[in-house]
Amino acid sequence: MKKIVRKRQLLNNKLVLNIILVLFMFLTIGYSTLSTNLNINGNLNIKKYYEPTLYNVLAKEAETGGLAKKYNGEHHDSFTEDPSKDIYHWYAANDTQGTQILDKNNVIFAGHCWQMIRTTDTGGVKMIYNGEAENNQCLNTRGNHVGYASRTSQNLASNYWYGTDYTYYSANKTFKVSGTTEEATWNASTGPGLVGKYTCKNTSVDGTCETLYLVESYNNTSNAFVLPLNSNSHYSEFGRVQYNVSKNSPTFVGYMYGDVYSYGSTNSIIKLNISSTETLLYTKSLSTSYWYADSIEYKNTSERYYNYILKDPFKVSSTNDYNNLTGKYTLFNSSETSLNPNNGYYIAGVSGSTAYYKSLGGGNTLISSYEPLLFGDSIIDNGDGSYTLSNVTSVTYSDWVSNYSIYKNKYTCGTNNTTCSNLRYTIATTSKDYTYINAGEKIMIGKTRNGLTLTDTILVRTDEWFNNYSSYSDYKYTCNTDSATCTEATLRLIIGYTATGYNYAPNHYYGSSVTWDGTNYTLVDPIGIENYNNLNNLSTHHYMCVSNGLKTCSTVAYVFYYTGTGAMSYIALKDGVTSVDKVLEDMFTKNTTNSTVKSGVDAWYKHTLLSYDEYIEDTIFCNDRSISSLGGWNPNGGMTNENLQFKEYDVTSDISCTNRADQFSVSNNSAKLTYKVGLMTVPEMNILNNPNARKTGQYFLLATAYYTSSVNSYVRGIRAVGTMLYSQVVDPNGVRPSISLIPEIEYSSGDGSMANPYIVDTGGN
């Protein structure tokens, strides 16, 4: 701090000299001439440009018609100081100027390269990280360097050494823990105390590693969530990590976030299929190395190690003999008496080199144990729930392989019986199986309903259903039984019929709001099942018990996204919360948990810049979560086919930050940073006005919330070519921290080019 005090004293001395200079000029050249050298604040341009500060670099560039402009919009950069300075920012009118800016805004501070973006209204300069300097240069030919990778999990349940810092050896690209070190084994007791420390997973304090792990958070008694460090990061970034590792709640668009209300979904339309498939045969390739036989036997004695064995086995001499294997037995094995063959196999048919086979099990040795298959052309209803096949055909498995197509639209008991209650009606056949419906079942359907009672009904047997389903379109309701009386849970609204079933909406009630009695939620002014796809009605009735047919439940869902078909997306209200406004407040105004990216940025700052902290100003880093459009999150008219959009959904150049909870700063207890570092925002990068002024060849994150969809949360960033992007919060992207230098700091040399950056004077620190 003494260095800064001395700089301020020098600044005051310069101010006195400038005042004397002004008076002298006034006396010698007159007020009229002097006034042309004054700006609107009464400051001499010569003074402004004379001082070798980065603020003056941008001010001069703007006021002399260069590649910068003065910002005239809303702003507030500090919690501790009122705005006192104009804000200037780089500005490119075209691609050429955008590229030129990249060779004018380079700064070296703390041995690292930065790019100036804008000044602050307190006189500082806000910069974005651009990698480690090489030979006091910031050329774009630099290679990879040390950086963080995506969060993952590591088992630490062994005796490893940990350190509060690390040392990197560039010669062989290895790490070693340093700072305050300790030896520990991760468990429920020790784990929380190791969060924020580094480990090589080494049993020696002097052990090195090519991948170092920053312990990011506690996972379980043996595992930690970690951010790996290696030497493979692009020069422009501190690494590539997720904004947050979870995406199942809107809260995860926060640089820090509050309560987690998780996404859930339920199908608004369900498809009922009344068909099933019975597999008769399987297929396997034949081989001339396999053994075959006319019969098979089963051995289950203590002196034998095998069960099924072939009697008088033989092999075929060529593939031309495969057709002769129909009706034979095999183990599908090149050993005559393979150990422990639990199954023998009967070859029912052959096609080329493919065998259609039936597995023998349970000691059966004869295919006759499974044959014949009985199919009838029609049935007799016995009146007691059973049916008898008429005009029966007996079918062997070999017959089936050859003639399966003629058994479509037949009746069978699925066994070698002719009378049964579980009657099947075949609707499709292949060489290996048949598809059927349970023809003995009956379903009551009704055109209308009186509460839970179906009216104007017919009782349909499912085989009749298959052949006549197109004639049922006027029948809208069913209990999916043969009864006309439903329960709240079994009532269904039929949406459409198919030959093998129907699509239906389950019985849900939708409330305009809810009440809470300390145990359960109750829907207010509920509307019924007929409104499942009426988005206008649902726009004012978002609340729903997830379980079918309930108006009172212990957990209630707020439906925020639904298009009229498919899944209804919701969040579950909890802890007696009855207002979606309270849900949004809990998610977007509480800052209790670090995002994944913040954990990485903080660790990076502590290792890289903490010793330079006195030269960095406490500016606001905005994570604007103010909402521009509630969409389905509006309980009173919010259309569920519209997403929640944050302020920066439509890109603007307004760098103000609306809500106190989004104004991240060391001085803001509502959004308190640990260190004076954050991320840039969409508006700050947008005022550069051209993609070329932003591009690094890599994707990187910004601290700007974008929107939430039915199952995802999105934030903004910059594409490799410099255009704006949006990505899921869980997608790993490059991270370029941002800081703001205090006004007092001057540069000692440089012209801002990549080859000759401005070197910030830190007094030898």
C-alpha positions in Angstrom: 0.0 0.0 0.0 3.0 2.3 0.6 3.7 2.2 -3.2 0.1 3.4 -3.9 0.4 6.2 -1.4 3.6 7.4 -3.0 1.9 7.3 -6.4 -1.0 9.4 -5.1 1.4 11.9 -3.6 3.1 12.2 -7.0 -0.4 12.6 -8.6 -1.2 15.4 -6.2 2.1 17.1 -7.0 1.3 16.8 -10.8 -2.2 18.3 -10.1 -0.6 21.4 -8.5 1.8 21.8 -11.4 -1.1 21.5 -13.8 -3.1 24.1 -12.0 -0.1 26.5 -12.2 0.2 25.7 -15.9 -3.4 26.5 -16.5 -3.1 29.9 -14.7 0.1 30.7 -16.7 -1.6 29.8 -20.0 -4.6 31.8 -19.1 -2.5 34.9 -18.4 -0.4 34.5 -21.5 -2.8 33.3 -24.3 -6.2 34.3 -22.9 -9.3 32.6 -21.8 -10.7 32.0 -25.3 -7.7 30.1 -26.5 -7.4 28.1 -23.3 -11.0 27.0 -23.3 -10.5 25.1 -26.5 -8.0 22.9 -24.6 -10.5 22.1 -21.8 -12.9 19.2 -21.9 -16.4 19.4 -20.5 -15.2 18.5 -17.0 -12.7 21.4 -17.0 -9.7 19.1 -17.3 -6.9 19.9 -19.6 -6.6 17.3 -22.4 -2.8 17.8 -22.2 -2.9 16.7 -18.6 -5.2 13.7 -19.3 -3.0 12.5 -22.1 0.3 13.3 -20.4 -0.1 10.8 -17.5 1.0 7.3 -18.6 -2.1 5.5 -17.4 -4.2 3.0 -19.2 -7.2 5.1 -18.6 -5.6 7.9 -20.6 -4.7 5.4 -23.4 -8.4 4.8 -24.0 -9.5 8.4 -23.4 -7.0 9.7 -25.9 -8.0 7.0 -28.4 -11.6 8.0 -28.1 -11.2 11.8 -28.1 -8.8 11.9 -31.0 -11.0 9.8 -33.3 -9.2 6.5 -32.9 -10.6 3.0 -32.3 -12.4 3.9 -29.1 -15.6 5.6 -27.9 -17.1 7.2 -24.9 -19.9 5.2 -23.3 -23.0 7.2 -22.6 -25.4 4.6 -21.1 -26.2 3.7 -17.5 -23.4 2.4 -15.3 -22.2 2.0 -11.8 -18.9 0.2 -11.2 -18.3 0.5 -7.5 -20.0 0.0 -4.2 -17.6 2.2 -2.3 -17.1 5.1 -4.7 -19.5 7.3 -6.7 -19.0 7.6 -10.5 -16.5 10.3 -11.2 -15.0 9.5 -14.6 -16.2 9.0 -18.1 -16.2 5.4 -19.4 -14.2 4.8 -22.6 -14.1 1.5 -24.5 -12.5 0.0 -27.6 -14.8 0.2 -30.6 -14.5 -1.3 -34.1 -16.7 -0.1 -37.0 -15.6 -3.1 -39.2 -13.6 -6.3 -39.3 -10.3 -4.5 -40.1 -10.6 -2.2 -37.1 -11.6 -5.2 -35.0 -8.3 -6.9 -35.9 -6.4 -3.7 -35.3 -7.8 -3.4 -31.8 -6.2 -6.8 -30.9 -2.8 -5.2 -31.6 -3.5 -2.0 -29.6 -5.1 -3.2 -26.3 -2.4 -5.5 -24.9 -1.2 -5.1 -21.3 1.3 -7.1 -19.1 0.3 -7.1 -15.5 1.7 -9.5 -12.9 3.6 -11.3 -15.6 0.5 -12.1 -17.5 -1.1 -10.8 -20.6 -4.4 -8.9 -20.6 -6.6 -7.1 -23.1 -8.1 -3.8 -22.1 -11.9 -3.7 -22.8 -13.1 -0.5 -21.1 -12.4 2.0 -18.3 -14.5 2.2 -15.2 -16.4 5.2 -13.9 -13.9 5.4 -11.0 -10.9 5.8 -13.4 -9.8 2.2 -13.5 -9.4 -0.1 -16.5 -11.2 -3.3 -16.9 -9.3 -6.1 -18.6 -9.8 -9.7 -19.7 -7.1 -12.4 -19.2 -5.1 -13.3 -22.2 -2.5 -15.8 -20.9 1.0 -15.9 -19.6 3.5 -13.5 -21.2 6.5 -14.8 -23.1 9.6 -12.6 -23.2 7.4 -9.6 -22.2 5.2 -10.2 -25.3 1.6 -11.3 -25.8 1.9 -12.8 -29.3 -0.9 -15.0 -30.6 1.7 -17.6 -31.4 2.1 -18.7 -27.8 1.5 -22.3 -27.1 -0.5 -24.1 -24.3 0.1 -23.4 -20.7 -1.1 -24.4 -17.2 -4.8 -24.4 -16.7 -7.8 -26.1 -15.2 -9.9 -28.8 -16.8 -13.6 -29.9 -16.3 -14.7 -30.8 -12.9 -14.6 -34.5 -12.2 -14.4 -36.9 -9.3 -11.4 -38.5 -7.7 -11.0 -41.2 -5.1 -8.9 -39.8 -2.3 -9.4 -42.5 0.3 -5.6 -43.0 0.7 -2.9 -41.2 2.6 -2.0 -38.3 0.3 -0.3 -34.9 0.8 -2.2 -31.7 0.3 -1.1 -28.1 0.0 -2.7 -24.6 0.1 -0.7 -23.8 -3.1 1.4 -25.5 -5.7 4.7 -25.1 -7.6 4.9 -25.7 -11.3 8.1 -26.9 -13.0 7.9 -25.8 -16.6 11.0 -27.7 -17.7 9.3 -31.1 -17.2 5.7 -29.9 -16.9 5.1 -31.2 -13.4 3.5 -29.9 -10.2 4.3 -30.2 -6.5 2.1 -29.1 -3.6 3.3 -26.2 -1.6 2.2 -23.5 0.8 1.0 -25.1 4.0 1.1 -28.8 3.5 -0.5 -31.7 5.4 -0.9 -35.4 5.1 -4.5 -36.7 5.2 -6.9 -39.5 4.2 -10.2 -38.3 2.8 -13.3 -39.3 4.7 -16.4 -37.7 6.1 -14.5 -36.0 8.9 -11.4 -34.8 7.0 -12.9 -34.1 3.6 -14.6 -30.8 4.3 -11.3 -29.4 5.6 -9.4 -30.3 2.4 -11.7 -28.4 0.1 -9.8 -25.6 -1.6 -6.4 -27.5 -1.4 -4.3 -29.1 -4.0 -3.1 -32.7 -4.2 -0.9 -34.8 -6.5 -2.4 -37.9 -5.0 1.1 -38.6 -3.8 2.3 -40.3 -0.6 5.4 -38.0 -0.4 5.2 -34.2 0.2 7.9 -33.8 -2.4 6.2 -36.0 -4.9 5.4 -34.5 -8.3 2.7 -35.2 -10.9 1.7 -34.2 -14.4 -1.9 -33.6 -13.3 -2.6 -31.8 -10.1 -6.1 -31.7 -8.5 -7.8 -28.8 -6.8 -10.3 -30.1 -4.3 -13.5 -28.2 -5.4 -16.1 -29.8 -3.1 -17.1 -32.8 -1.0 -18.7 -35.7 -2.9 -18.8 -38.7 -0.5 -16.8 -40.4 2.2 -14.2 -41.6 -0.3 -14.5 -39.2 -3.3 -14.0 -35.5 -3.8 -15.1 -33.3 -6.7 -11.9 -31.9 -8.2 -10.7 -29.5 -10.9 -7.7 -31.0 -12.6 -4.7 -28.8 -13.6 -2.4 -29.7 -16.4 -0.3 -27.9 -19.0 -2.7 -28.3 -21.9 -4.7 -25.0 -21.8 -4.9 -22.6 -24.7 -2.7 -19.6 -24.0 -5.7 -17.2 -23.8 -7.5 -19.0 -21.0 -7.0 -20.2 -17.4 -8.6 -23.5 -18.5 -11.9 -25.0 -19.6 -14.5 -25.8 -17.0 -18.2 -25.9 -16.7 -20.2 -22.8 -15.6 -22.0 -25.2 -13.3 -21.9 -29.0 -13.3 -25.7 -29.3 -12.9 -28.3 -28.0 -15.3 -31.5 -29.3 -13.8 -32.6 -26.0 -12.3 -32.8 -22.4 -13.4 -30.7 -21.4 -10.4 -27.6 -22.7 -12.1 -27.3 -19.7 -14.3 -25.9 -17.9 -11.2 -22.2 -17.1 -10.7 -23.2 -17.8 -7.2 -26.7 -19.4 -6.7 -29.3 -20.0 -4.1 -32.0 -22.6 -3.6 -32.2 -25.4 -6.1 -35.7 -26.1 -7.4 -35.1 -29.1 -9.7 -36.7 -29.7 -13.1 -39.2 -32.5 -13.3 -41.4 -33.8 -16.1 -44.4 -36.0 -16.6 -45.9 -37.2 -19.9 -49.1 -35.4 -20.7 -50.0 -38.1 -23.3 -49.2 -41.8 -22.7 -49.4 -44.5 -25.3 -51.1 -47.7 -24.2 -50.0 -50.8 -26.3 -52.2 -53.9 -25.9 -49.9 -56.1 -28.0 -47.1 -58.4 -27.0 -44.6 -60.6 -28.8 -43.9 -64.2 -28.2 -40.4 -65.4 -29.3 -40.5 -69.0 -30.5 -37.0 -69.4 -32.1 -33.6 -67.7 -32.0 -30.9 -67.6 -34.7 -27.2 -68.4 -34.7 -24.6 -69.0 -37.3 -23.7 -72.6 -38.1 -20.1 -73.9 -38.3 -18.5 -77.0 -39.8 -16.5 -77.2 -36.5 -19.6 -77.7 -34.5 -20.9 -81.2 -33.5 -24.4 -82.2 -34.3 -26.6 -85.3 -33.5 -29.9 -86.9 -34.2 -30.7 -86.9 -30.5 -29.5 -85.5 -27.2 -29.3 -86.7 -23.6 -29.1 -85.1 -20.3 -26.8 -86.2 -17.5 -27.0 -84.9 -14.0 -24.9 -87.3 -11.9 -22.1 -86.5 -9.5 -19.4 -88.2 -11.6 -20.2 -86.1 -14.7 -19.1 -82.5 -15.2 -21.6 -81.8 -18.0 -25.4 -81.9 -18.4 -26.4 -82.0 -22.0 -24.4 -84.3 -24.3 -25.0 -85.3 -27.9 -25.6 -89.0 -28.8 -23.4 -90.3 -31.6 -22.3 -86.8 -32.6 -21.1 -85.9 -36.1 -19.8 -83.0 -38.1 -20.7 -81.8 -41.6 -17.9 -81.6 -44.1 -19.0 -78.4 -45.9 -21.4 -75.5 -45.7 -23.4 -77.2 -48.5 -24.6 -79.8 -45.8 -26.2 -77.1 -43.6 -29.7 -77.7 -45.1 -29.5 -81.3 -43.8 -29.3 -80.1 -40.2 -33.0 -79.3 -39.8 -34.4 -81.5 -37.1 -30.9 -82.1 -35.5 -29.5 -81.2 -32.1 -26.4 -79.3 -31.2 -24.4 -77.6 -28.5 -23.1 -74.9 -30.9 -19.7 -76.0 -29.7 -16.6 -77.5 -31.3 -16.1 -79.8 -28.3 -18.0 -83.0 -28.4 -18.7 -83.0 -24.7 -18.3 -79.4 -23.7 -18.1 -78.8 -19.9 -21.3 -77.5 -18.3 -23.5 -76.9 -21.3 -26.7 -75.8 -19.5 -28.7 -75.9 -22.7 -29.0 -78.1 -25.7 -30.5 -76.8 -28.9 -32.9 -78.1 -31.5 -32.4 -76.9 -35.1 -35.9 -76.2 -36.4 -34.8 -74.7 -39.8 -31.9 -73.5 -41.8 -31.5 -70.5 -44.1 -28.1 -70.3 -45.7 -25.6 -70.5 -42.8 -28.2 -69.4 -40.2 -29.9 -71.8 -37.8 -33.3 -71.2 -36.3 -33.2 -73.0 -33.0 -35.2 -73.8 -29.9 -33.4 -73.9 -26.6 -33.9 -77.0 -24.5 -33.8 -76.5 -20.7 -34.6 -78.1 -17.4 -33.4 -81.5 -18.6 -35.8 -81.7 -21.6 -34.2 -83.7 -24.4 -37.1 -84.0 -26.9 -38.5 -81.2 -29.0 -41.9 -82.9 -28.5 -41.9 -81.4 -25.0 -42.5 -78.1 -26.6 -44.6 -79.1 -29.7 -47.1 -78.9 -31.2 -48.2 -75.2 -31.4 -52.0 -75.1 -31.7 -53.7 -72.3 -33.7 -57.4 -72.0 -34.4 -59.3 -70.1 -37.2 -62.0 -69.1 -34.7 -63.1 -69.4 -31.1 -66.0 -70.5 -29.0 -66.8 -68.3 -26.0 -67.6 -70.7 -23.1 -69.3 -68.0 -21.1 -67.1 -68.5 -18.0 -64.2 -66.4 -19.1 -62.6 -69.2 -21.1 -62.4 -69.8 -24.9 -62.0 -72.9 -27.0 -60.1 -72.9 -30.3 -62.1 -74.1 -33.4 -60.7 -75.6 -36.6 -57.3 -76.2 -34.9 -54.0 -76.7 -36.8 -51.0 -78.4 -35.1 -47.8 -76.7 -35.9 -44.2 -77.9 -35.4 -41.3 -75.5 -35.1 -40.0 -76.7 -38.5 -43.4 -76.0 -40.0 -43.3 -72.5 -38.4 -40.0 -71.6 -40.0 -41.3 -72.6 -43.4 -44.9 -71.4 -43.2 -45.1 -68.7 -40.5 -47.0 -66.2 -42.6 -50.2 -68.4 -42.7 -50.6 -68.2 -38.9 -51.4 -64.5 -38.9 -54.9 -63.6 -37.6 -55.3 -66.9 -35.8 -56.1 -67.7 -32.2 -53.9 -69.5 -29.8 -53.5 -70.2 -26.1 -49.8 -69.9 -26.4 -49.5 -73.5 -25.3 -50.5 -76.9 -26.7 -53.9 -76.5 -25.1 -57.1 -75.8 -27.0 -59.0 -74.2 -24.1 -57.8 -71.2 -22.1 -58.8 -67.9 -20.5 -55.6 -66.0 -21.7 -56.6 -66.2 -25.3 -54.2 -64.7 -27.9 -55.0 -63.3 -31.4 -52.0 -63.1 -33.7 -51.6 -59.8 -35.6 -48.1 -60.3 -37.1 -45.7 -63.2 -37.6 -42.1 -63.7 -38.5 -39.9 -66.7 -38.9 -38.9 -66.3 -35.2 -42.0 -65.0 -33.4 -45.5 -63.7 -33.5 -47.1 -60.6 -32.1 -50.5 -60.9 -30.5 -53.1 -59.1 -28.4 -54.9 -60.6 -25.4 -58.2 -61.4 -27.2 -60.0 -62.4 -24.1 -59.8 -58.9 -22.5 -62.6 -56.4 -22.8 -62.3 -52.6 -22.4 -65.2 -50.2 -21.7 -65.1 -46.9 -23.6 -67.6 -44.0 -23.3 -68.5 -41.0 -25.3 -69.1 -38.8 -22.3 -68.7 -39.0 -18.5 -70.6 -38.0 -15.4 -67.9 -37.4 -13.0 -66.1 -40.7 -12.7 -68.9 -42.7 -14.4 -68.6 -43.3 -18.2 -71.8 -42.7 -20.2 -72.9 -43.8 -23.7 -70.6 -46.8 -23.5 -69.7 -49.9 -25.4 -67.7 -52.9 -24.2 -65.0 -54.0 -26.8 -63.1 -57.2 -27.0 -59.5 -56.5 -28.0 -59.5 -58.7 -31.1 -62.6 -56.7 -32.2 -60.6 -53.6 -31.3 -57.8 -54.5 -33.7 -60.2 -54.8 -36.6 -62.5 -52.0 -35.9 -60.5 -49.3 -34.0 -61.2 -46.6 -36.5 -64.9 -46.6 -35.7 -64.3 -45.6 -32.0 -63.2 -42.0 -32.5 -66.3 -40.6 -30.7 -65.5 -42.5 -27.6 -63.3 -40.3 -25.4 -63.2 -41.9 -21.9 -62.1 -45.2 -20.4 -61.1 -46.7 -17.0 -59.0 -49.2 -19.0 -61.1 -52.0 -17.5 -64.4 -53.6 -18.4 -66.2 -51.3 -15.9 -67.9 -48.0 -16.5 -66.9 -46.8 -13.0 -63.5 -45.2 -12.7 -61.4 -43.9 -9.8 -59.7 -40.5 -9.9 -56.5 -42.4 -10.7 -57.8 -44.6 -13.4 -59.9 -42.1 -15.4 -58.4 -41.5 -18.8 -59.1 -39.1 -21.7 -58.5 -41.0 -25.0 -56.7 -38.8 -27.5 -56.5 -41.2 -30.5 -56.9 -44.9 -31.3 -54.5 -47.3 -32.9 -54.9 -50.9 -34.0 -53.0 -52.1 -30.9 -54.1 -49.5 -28.3 -54.7 -45.9 -27.7 -53.1 -42.6 -26.6 -54.5 -41.0 -23.6 -54.1 -38.1 -21.1 -54.0 -39.2 -17.5 -56.3 -37.6 -15.1 -54.7 -34.4 -13.8 -56.2 -31.4 -12.2 -54.7 -28.0 -12.7 -55.0 -25.2 -10.1 -54.8 -21.4 -10.4 -52.9 -21.4 -7.1 -52.3 -23.6 -4.1 -52.8 -23.4 -0.3 -50.6 -25.1 2.3 -51.9 -26.6 5.6 -48.6 -27.4 7.1 -48.5 -30.9 5.6 -50.2 -30.8 2.2 -50.8 -28.5 -0.8 -54.4 -28.1 -2.1 -55.2 -26.9 -5.6 -57.3 -23.7 -5.8 -60.0 -23.5 -8.5 -59.0 -26.7 -10.2 -59.8 -27.5 -13.8 -59.9 -31.0 -15.1 -58.5 -33.5 -17.6 -60.1 -32.0 -20.7 -57.7 -29.0 -20.4 -54.6 -31.1 -20.9 -53.7 -29.3 -24.1 -55.6 -26.0 -23.7 -52.6 -23.6 -23.3 -54.8 -20.6 -22.8 -56.5 -22.2 -19.7 -53.2 -23.7 -18.5 -51.6 -20.2 -18.7 -53.6 -19.3 -15.5 -53.6 -22.8 -14.0 -50.0 -23.9 -13.7 -50.2 -25.9 -10.5 -50.6 -29.7 -10.5 -50.3 -32.8 -8.3 -48.0 -35.1 -10.2 -49.8 -38.2 -9.1 -52.9 -38.9 -11.2 -56.3 -37.7 -10.0 -55.2 -35.7 -6.9 -56.3 -32.2 -5.9 -54.4 -32.4 -2.5 -50.8 -33.7 -2.3 -47.7 -33.3 -0.2 -45.6 -32.0 -3.1 -47.1 -29.9 -5.8 -45.7 -29.1 -9.3 -45.6 -25.8 -11.0 -45.9 -26.4 -14.8 -43.7 -23.8 -16.5 -43.1 -25.4 -19.9 -45.5 -27.4 -22.1 -46.4 -27.2 -25.8 -49.7 -29.1 -25.7 -48.2 -32.5 -26.4 -45.3 -34.5 -25.0 -43.9 -33.9 -21.5 -45.0 -31.2 -19.1 -41.9 -29.7 -17.5 -42.3 -28.5 -13.9 -40.5 -27.6 -10.7 -41.7 -29.0 -7.4 -42.7 -26.6 -4.7 -41.2 -27.4 -1.3 -41.2 -26.4 2.4 -44.6 -24.8 2.2 -43.7 -22.4 -0.6 -46.9 -21.5 -2.4 -45.8 -18.7 -4.8 -43.7 -19.1 -7.9 -42.5 -15.5 -7.2 -40.9 -16.9 -4.0 -39.4 -19.7 -6.1 -37.8 -17.2 -8.4 -36.6 -15.1 -5.5 -35.0 -18.1 -3.8 -33.2 -19.1 -7.0 -32.1 -15.7 -8.3 -31.5 -13.4 -5.3 -29.8 -15.8 -2.9 -26.1 -16.2 -3.4 -25.1 -19.1 -1.1 -23.1 -21.5 -3.3 -20.2 -20.9 -5.6 -20.7 -21.9 -9.2 -18.1 -24.3 -10.6 -16.5 -21.6 -12.7 -16.3 -19.2 -9.6 -14.5 -21.9 -7.6 -11.9 -22.2 -10.4 -11.5 -18.4 -10.9 -11.1 -17.8 -7.2 -8.4 -20.5 -6.9 -6.6 -19.1 -10.0 -6.7 -15.6 -8.5 -5.3 -16.8 -5.1 -2.4 -18.5 -6.8 -1.7 -15.9 -9.5 -2.8 -12.4 -8.4 -3.3 -12.3 -4.6 0.2 -10.8 -4.1 -0.9 -8.0 -6.5 -4.3 -7.5 -4.9 -3.5 -3.9 -3.9 -3.3 -2.8 -7.5 -6.7 -4.2 -8.4 -9.9 -2.2 -7.7 -13.0 -3.6 -6.2 -15.3 -3.2 -9.2 -18.7 -4.8 -9.8 -18.9 -8.0 -11.9 -22.4 -8.3 -13.2 -24.3 -11.6 -13.4 -27.5 -10.1 -14.5 -30.4 -12.4 -13.7 -33.2 -9.8 -14.1 -35.9 -11.3 -16.2 -37.0 -9.8 -19.5 -39.8 -12.4 -20.1 -41.3 -14.8 -17.6 -42.9 -17.0 -20.2 -44.5 -20.0 -18.4 -43.1 -18.7 -15.1 -45.9 -16.1 -15.0 -48.7 -17.8 -13.0 -51.3 -15.3 -14.3 -51.3 -15.6 -18.1 -47.8 -17.1 -18.7 -48.0 -19.2 -21.8 -46.2 -22.6 -21.2 -44.8 -22.7 -24.7 -42.6 -19.7 -24.0 -39.2 -19.8 -22.1 -38.0 -17.7 -19.2 -35.6 -15.2 -20.7 -33.1 -13.1 -18.8 -32.3 -9.4 -19.5 -29.5 -10.2 -21.9 -31.5 -12.6 -24.1 -31.5 -9.8 -26.6 -28.0 -8.6 -26.8 -27.6 -4.9 -25.7 -24.8 -2.5 -24.9 -26.3 -1.5 -21.5 -23.5 -2.3 -19.0 -25.7 -1.4 -16.0 -26.5 -4.2 -13.6 -30.2 -4.1 -12.5 -30.3 -6.0 -9.2 -28.1 -5.8 -6.2 -28.0 -9.6 -5.9 -26.4 -9.7 -9.3 -23.7 -7.0 -8.6 -20.8 -9.2 -7.5 -18.2 -7.3 -5.6 -16.0 -7.8 -2.5 -18.0 -4.9 -1.0 -21.5 -6.2 -1.7 -22.8 -8.5 1.1 -25.7 -9.5 -1.1 -23.3 -10.8 -3.8 -20.0 -11.0 -2.1 -16.9 -12.0 -3.9 -13.9 -13.6 -2.2 -11.5 -11.9 -4.5 -11.6 -8.9 -6.8 -12.1 -11.0 -10.0 -15.0 -12.1 -12.1 -16.0 -12.6 -15.7 -16.9 -10.2 -18.5 -20.5 -9.7 -19.6 -22.3 -9.7 -22.9 -22.8 -5.9 -22.9 -19.2 -5.3 -22.1 -18.0 -7.5 -24.9 -20.7 -6.2 -27.2 -19.7 -2.6 -27.0 -16.5 -3.6 -28.8 -19.0 -3.8 -31.8 -17.1 -6.3 -33.9 -16.4 -10.1 -33.6 -12.7 -9.7 -34.6 -12.1 -7.6 -31.5 -13.3 -10.5 -29.3 -12.0 -13.6 -31.0 -9.3 -15.9 -29.6 -9.9 -19.0 -31.7 -11.5 -20.6 -28.6 -15.0 -20.6 -27.1 -15.1 -18.8 -23.7 -17.7 -18.0 -21.1 -19.3 -14.8 -20.0 -21.1 -14.2 -16.7 -24.4 -13.5 -18.4 -27.6 -15.6 -17.9 -29.5 -16.3 -21.2 -32.6 -18.4 -20.7 -34.0 -21.6 -19.3 -35.8 -24.2 -21.3 -37.8 -27.3 -20.4 -34.8 -29.2 -19.1 -31.7 -26.9 -19.4 -30.2 -23.7 -18.3 -28.1 -21.5 -20.6 -25.5 -18.8 -20.3 -23.8 -16.6 -22.9 -20.3 -16.7 -24.2 -18.1 -16.0 -27.2 -17.4 -18.3 -30.1 -14.0 -19.0 -31.5 -14.6 -16.5 -34.3 -15.8 -13.8 -31.8 -19.5 -13.9 -32.3 -21.9 -14.4 -29.4 -22.9 -17.9 -28.4 -25.1 -19.6 -25.8 -24.4 -22.9 -24.2 -25.7 -25.2 -21.5 -24.3 -24.4 -18.1 -22.7 -27.9 -18.0 -20.8 -27.5 -21.3 -17.0 -27.0 -20.6 -15.8 -23.7 -22.2 -12.8 -21.6 -21.9 -12.5 -19.2 -18.9 -10.9 -15.7 -19.2 -11.0 -14.0 -15.8 -11.5 -10.2 -15.6 -10.0 -7.6 -13.3 -9.9 -3.9 -13.1 -6.7 -2.0 -12.3 -6.9 0.9 -9.8 -6.6 4.4 -11.3 -3.3 5.2 -9.7 -1.3 2.6 -11.6 0.8 3.8 -14.6 2.5 1.9 -17.3 6.3 2.1 -17.7 6.7 1.2 -21.4 4.9 -0.2 -24.4 2.5 0.8 -27.2 -0.2 -1.8 -26.6 0.8 -4.1 -29.5 1.2 -7.8 -29.0 4.9 -7.5 -29.5 5.3 -4.5 -27.2 2.4 -4.5 -24.7 1.9 -1.8 -22.0 4.0 -2.9 -19.0 2.1 -1.9 -15.8 4.4 -0.4 -13.2 4.0 -2.2 -9.9 7.0 -0.8 -8.3 9.1 -4.0 -8.7 6.5 -6.3 -7.2 
